[in-house]
Amino acid sequence: MRYCNYCRKFTAGNAPFCNFCGRSYGVKLCPRGHKNPRAAEACSECGSKDLSTPMPSNSGMSRIGYIIGFAILGCLCAYAVYFAWELFVNSGALFCLMKLGVELGVVLLFWMLVFGKPKRKGK
């Protein structure tokens, strides 16, 4: 199974192209199926200039973003457990629980804006 970084979908098997967006996985392929580096302008074996468009590479910055996002999510879960305990122990903590809901909503909005589906050109 392969994952496409462009359309964010899975393709079954070891297919050379994504079933959904048609991009190749990590390399440029000519019509005969020869593999070429991402920077190639023509096929090194047959000379064809009709090369596929590879999916974007998975950069290290996106991995760091996910690590930071999950760390923030973990802290917010601990925060939620703390306020749930406060609500259980102290009946006057309802305001704190409402504040937590607003904060979680803002974080969810931020998460959707940063890690949501990429916008494609022309749409």
Secondary structure, 3 states (H helix, E strand, C coil): CEECCCCCCEECCCCCECCCCCCECCCEECCCCCEECCCCCCCCCCCCCCCCCECCCCCHHHHHHHHHHHHHHHHHHHHHHHHHHHHHHCCCCHHHHHHHHHHHHHHHHHHHHHHCCCCCCCC
